[in-house]
Amino acid sequence: MSGETHRHFHEQLSQVTVRLLTMSGEAEANLGLAVEALLERNADKAQRVIEGDRAIDAMEVEIEEHCIHLLALQQPMARDLRTLTSALKIANDLERVGDHAVNIAQSAHRLTQSRPITPEPEIVEMARLARAMLSNALEAFIRGDAEAGRAVCRADDKVDALHRSVFRILITHMMEDPQMITAGMELFLVSRNLERVADLATNIGEDVVFLVEGKSIKHHAEDRGDSRS
């Protein structure tokens, strides 16, 4: 690229980053609202989450089109290429976070129609951790901080442990009180969706490491000494 072309390319790349930040904020806000709907038995908030997902979907399409345009016209190399491919993957992961927020909102809506039940504290903690992981993963991407990306990946173990604990607790409750089976299954779905959000944040953390170091740490590749460039 010429100097002017390179400058223009990086300006457009910065625009992609800004849109990713906006999309991340929307996805995180929708997730938080879905959890509020669950805890407050608030059907209106649940509906707002469902309706808000359209904006997140539209952002994914916009970012994807922008990235493909830059890839086709500029043919970037090395880190610039990794940045664009990572942005494409992150946009897809954020869209899926939005989908999981909708799933939680739908469970919250169904639970408003059943007898009151207090979600397990483990679910509340899962929600807090998943949102923090998502925020930290995007911050790591913006800063180009591979170690922060690895920290997000390590945090996933806590969410997985909480998810297993929720499963055991809910099974015990449902065995003791069969009338709780329907509500218990909804809460398990909420826990499962939060666990998936943490997995998606982990994906972003892995993408940050690849972006900065050109190294794959997916599926414990780092432990095996595998890499890609």
C-alpha positions as CSV (number, residue, x, y, z in Angstrom):
1,M,0.0,0.0,0.0
2,S,1.1,3.6,-0.6
3,G,1.4,5.9,2.4
4,E,-2.0,7.6,1.7
5,T,-3.7,4.3,1.1
6,H,-2.3,2.8,4.2
7,R,-3.5,5.8,6.3
8,H,-7.0,5.5,4.8
9,F,-7.0,1.8,5.5
10,H,-6.2,2.3,9.1
11,E,-8.8,5.0,9.5
12,Q,-11.4,2.5,8.2
13,L,-10.0,-0.2,10.5
14,S,-10.5,2.2,13.4
15,Q,-14.1,2.6,12.4
16,V,-14.5,-1.2,12.5
17,T,-13.1,-1.2,16.0
18,V,-15.5,1.6,17.1
19,R,-18.5,-0.3,15.8
20,L,-17.3,-3.5,17.6
21,L,-17.2,-1.5,20.8
22,T,-20.7,-0.2,20.2
23,M,-21.9,-3.7,19.4
24,S,-20.2,-5.1,22.5
25,G,-21.9,-2.4,24.6
26,E,-25.3,-3.3,23.2
27,A,-24.8,-7.0,23.7
28,E,-23.6,-6.6,27.3
29,A,-26.5,-4.2,28.1
30,N,-29.0,-6.6,26.6
31,L,-27.5,-9.4,28.7
32,G,-27.7,-7.3,31.9
33,L,-31.3,-6.4,31.1
34,A,-32.2,-10.0,30.6
35,V,-30.8,-10.9,34.0
36,E,-32.7,-8.0,35.5
37,A,-35.9,-9.3,33.9
38,L,-35.2,-12.7,35.5
39,L,-34.5,-11.4,39.0
40,E,-37.4,-8.9,39.0
41,R,-39.9,-11.1,37.2
42,N,-40.3,-8.2,34.8
43,A,-42.0,-9.2,31.5
44,D,-41.5,-5.7,30.0
45,K,-37.8,-5.8,30.4
46,A,-37.7,-9.3,28.9
47,Q,-39.6,-7.9,25.9
48,R,-37.2,-5.0,25.5
49,V,-34.3,-7.6,25.3
50,I,-36.1,-9.5,22.6
51,E,-36.8,-6.4,20.6
52,G,-33.3,-5.0,21.1
53,D,-31.7,-8.0,19.4
54,R,-32.5,-6.6,16.0
55,A,-30.0,-3.7,16.5
56,I,-27.3,-6.2,17.4
57,D,-28.0,-8.3,14.3
58,A,-27.8,-5.2,12.1
59,M,-24.5,-4.2,13.6
60,E,-23.0,-7.7,12.8
61,V,-24.1,-7.3,9.2
62,E,-22.6,-3.8,9.0
63,I,-19.3,-4.9,10.5
64,E,-19.1,-8.0,8.3
65,E,-19.7,-5.9,5.1
66,H,-17.1,-3.4,6.1
67,C,-14.5,-6.1,6.9
68,I,-15.1,-7.9,3.6
69,H,-14.8,-4.7,1.7
70,L,-11.4,-3.9,3.3
71,L,-10.2,-7.5,2.7
72,A,-11.2,-7.4,-0.9
73,L,-9.9,-4.0,-1.8
74,Q,-6.8,-3.6,0.4
75,Q,-5.5,-7.2,0.6
76,P,-3.9,-6.5,4.0
77,M,-1.1,-8.6,5.4
78,A,0.3,-9.8,8.8
79,R,-1.3,-8.0,11.8
80,D,-3.7,-6.0,9.7
81,L,-5.1,-9.2,8.2
82,R,-5.4,-10.8,11.6
83,T,-7.2,-7.7,12.9
84,L,-9.8,-7.9,10.2
85,T,-10.3,-11.7,10.5
86,S,-10.5,-11.3,14.3
87,A,-13.1,-8.5,13.9
88,L,-15.3,-10.7,11.7
89,K,-15.2,-13.5,14.3
90,I,-15.8,-11.2,17.2
91,A,-18.8,-9.6,15.6
92,N,-20.2,-13.1,15.1
93,D,-19.5,-14.0,18.7
94,L,-21.2,-10.8,19.9
95,E,-24.3,-11.5,17.8
96,R,-24.5,-14.9,19.5
97,V,-24.2,-13.2,22.9
98,G,-27.3,-11.2,21.9
99,D,-29.1,-14.4,21.0
100,H,-28.3,-15.9,24.4
101,A,-29.6,-12.8,26.1
102,V,-32.8,-13.3,24.2
103,N,-33.0,-16.9,25.3
104,I,-32.6,-15.8,28.9
105,A,-35.2,-13.1,28.5
106,Q,-37.6,-15.7,27.0
107,S,-37.0,-17.9,30.1
108,A,-37.5,-14.9,32.3
109,H,-40.8,-14.2,30.6
110,R,-42.0,-17.8,31.0
111,L,-41.0,-17.7,34.7
112,T,-43.2,-14.7,35.3
113,Q,-46.2,-16.9,34.6
114,S,-45.3,-19.5,37.2
115,R,-45.1,-19.4,41.0
116,P,-42.4,-17.0,42.3
117,I,-39.0,-18.7,42.6
118,T,-35.7,-17.1,43.6
119,P,-32.8,-17.9,41.2
120,E,-29.8,-19.5,42.8
121,P,-27.0,-17.1,43.9
122,E,-24.7,-19.1,41.6
123,I,-26.8,-17.9,38.6
124,V,-26.4,-14.3,39.7
125,E,-22.7,-14.8,40.1
126,M,-22.5,-16.5,36.7
127,A,-24.2,-13.5,35.1
128,R,-21.7,-11.1,36.8
129,L,-18.7,-13.1,35.7
130,A,-19.9,-13.6,32.1
131,R,-20.6,-9.8,31.7
132,A,-17.1,-9.0,33.2
133,M,-15.5,-11.5,30.9
134,L,-17.2,-10.0,27.9
135,S,-16.2,-6.5,28.8
136,N,-12.6,-7.5,29.6
137,A,-12.3,-9.4,26.3
138,L,-13.2,-6.4,24.2
139,E,-10.9,-4.2,26.2
140,A,-8.1,-6.7,25.6
141,F,-8.9,-6.5,21.9
142,I,-8.8,-2.7,21.8
143,R,-5.6,-2.6,23.7
144,G,-4.0,-5.5,21.9
145,D,-3.2,-7.1,25.3
146,A,-2.6,-10.8,24.9
147,E,-2.1,-11.5,28.6
148,A,-5.5,-9.9,29.3
149,G,-7.0,-12.2,26.7
150,R,-5.5,-15.2,28.4
151,A,-6.9,-13.9,31.8
152,V,-10.4,-14.0,30.2
153,C,-9.9,-17.6,29.1
154,R,-8.8,-18.6,32.6
155,A,-11.9,-17.0,34.1
156,D,-14.1,-19.4,32.1
157,D,-13.2,-22.2,34.5
158,K,-15.1,-20.4,37.3
159,V,-18.2,-20.1,35.2
160,D,-18.1,-23.7,34.2
161,A,-17.8,-24.7,37.9
162,L,-20.8,-22.6,38.8
163,H,-22.8,-24.1,36.0
164,R,-22.1,-27.6,37.2
165,S,-23.1,-26.5,40.7
166,V,-26.4,-25.0,39.5
167,F,-27.2,-28.3,37.7
168,R,-26.6,-30.3,40.9
169,I,-28.7,-27.8,43.0
170,L,-31.6,-27.7,40.6
171,I,-31.7,-31.5,40.3
172,T,-31.9,-31.8,44.1
173,H,-34.7,-29.2,44.2
174,M,-36.7,-30.9,41.5
175,M,-36.4,-34.3,43.1
176,E,-37.6,-32.9,46.4
177,D,-40.5,-30.9,44.9
178,P,-41.8,-32.2,41.5
179,Q,-43.9,-29.0,41.2
180,M,-40.6,-27.1,40.7
181,I,-39.6,-29.1,37.6
182,T,-40.8,-26.6,35.0
183,A,-39.2,-23.6,36.8
184,G,-36.1,-25.6,37.5
185,M,-35.6,-26.5,33.9
186,E,-36.0,-22.8,32.9
187,L,-33.3,-21.8,35.4
188,F,-31.1,-24.5,34.0
189,L,-31.6,-23.0,30.6
190,V,-30.6,-19.6,32.0
191,S,-27.5,-21.1,33.5
192,R,-26.6,-22.9,30.2
193,N,-27.0,-19.6,28.3
194,L,-24.8,-17.8,30.7
195,E,-22.2,-20.5,30.4
196,R,-22.3,-20.1,26.6
197,V,-21.8,-16.3,26.9
198,A,-18.7,-17.0,28.9
199,D,-17.5,-19.4,26.2
200,L,-18.0,-16.7,23.6
201,A,-16.0,-14.2,25.7
202,T,-13.3,-16.9,25.9
203,N,-13.4,-17.1,22.1
204,I,-12.7,-13.4,21.9
205,G,-9.9,-13.7,24.4
206,E,-8.3,-16.4,22.2
207,D,-8.7,-14.2,19.2
208,V,-6.8,-11.4,21.0
209,V,-3.8,-13.7,21.6
210,F,-3.9,-14.7,17.9
211,L,-4.1,-11.1,16.9
212,V,-1.2,-10.0,19.0
213,E,1.1,-13.1,18.8
214,G,-0.1,-15.0,15.7
215,K,-0.5,-17.9,18.0
216,S,-3.5,-20.2,18.5
217,I,-4.5,-21.1,22.1
218,K,-7.8,-22.8,21.1
219,H,-8.3,-26.3,22.5
220,H,-5.2,-25.9,24.6
221,A,-3.0,-25.6,21.5
222,E,-0.6,-23.4,23.5
223,D,0.0,-26.3,25.9
224,R,1.0,-28.5,23.0
225,G,3.3,-25.9,21.5
226,D,1.2,-25.4,18.4
227,S,1.1,-22.1,16.6
228,R,-0.1,-20.4,13.4
229,S,1.0,-17.2,11.7
